[in-house]
């Protein structure tokens, strides 16, 4: 499958390090009018950090939440936000390690320790906060949001798709399948599977496809011959597979283009004001 040409040049993409509160509502400028001492108070809120890229002209745009591997929010995932933004999306890479310092590492032992410290309930709360942050931005199409995750982030992407009914699409690269929660999953799913993967079993991938197919939820599973876990990560030459990565990326873009603006059973329809006019 050929990769579509970007809609925007890299020079037309803006970027920013962002942070937003989790577990509470988005702050409003009127809060200061009500409480003039608000700016001087010490905040007890927990904040989630992220890296965002988006086209600087046009819009509003649909958005994609990107969830990194267990290494942390490194340069590879920052680059991925630019790549998605060039195709007409607001791309937000969420730092899933925000609550534990936002560490980045290349050491597998430390990465495993960081992942083990995460609490699933906190991660889901932080992803809800990321969604509400995006919905708060005037250049984002409200509730036209998908999630894209890799490895640990792929697992969290599928779990979030089960927890967030209004999510429009979920794309997972070699993530663990939340088998007990699939009955709650409403949005279309694209799953990229490595042929040789010691972390993901064939049984759980089959269960994902069979369960969603039986429930008439669109689900695509693609297995890439000769690949290993993390084959998409071009910063890891020992596992990177250029041909498989290019094919998976083209499929991901086509899937997002098909479903992120589409209406699905059980999901609130898109208002007429935000529909694409052909």
Secondary structure, DSSP 4 states (H G I P E B T S, - for coil): -PPPPPSS-GGGEEEEEEEEEESSPPP-THHHHH-TTGGGSPP--EEEEEEEEEESSS--EEEEEEE--TT-S-HHHHHHHHHHHTTT-EEEEE-TTGGGT----S-HHHHHHHHHH--HHHHHHHHHHHHHHHHTSTTEEEEEEEEEEETHHHHHHHHHHHH-TT--EEEEES----GGGGGG--SEEEEEEEEE-SSS-HHHHHHHHHHHHHTT--EEEEEEEEEETTTT-TT-TTT--HHHHHHHHHHHHHHHHHHTTS--TTSPPPPGGGSPP-
